[in-house]
Amino acid sequence: MINQSHLAGLNSFSEVMEAMSQAGDDAVISYDDASLTLVGVDLDDLGSNDFIF
């Protein structure tokens, strides 16, 4: 479970998916000047139930 509630502007799973990209074996969420790398995670394995908004 990933708590996104502290990031203003990413208020829904669709917004997170727009900010996310696949970098090799990792999923990367990039927003403003920050990024969060989910090591060993494929974008296709993520769903809305994996995030808290």
Long-range contacts (C-beta under 8 A, 24 or more apart in sequence): 1-50, 1-51, 1-52, 2-36, 2-38, 2-50, 2-51, 2-52, 3-51, 3-52, 4-51, 4-52, 4-53, 5-52, 5-53, 7-31, 7-34, 10-53, 11-53, 12-53, 13-47, 13-48, 13-51, 13-53, 16-51, 17-43, 17-46, 20-46
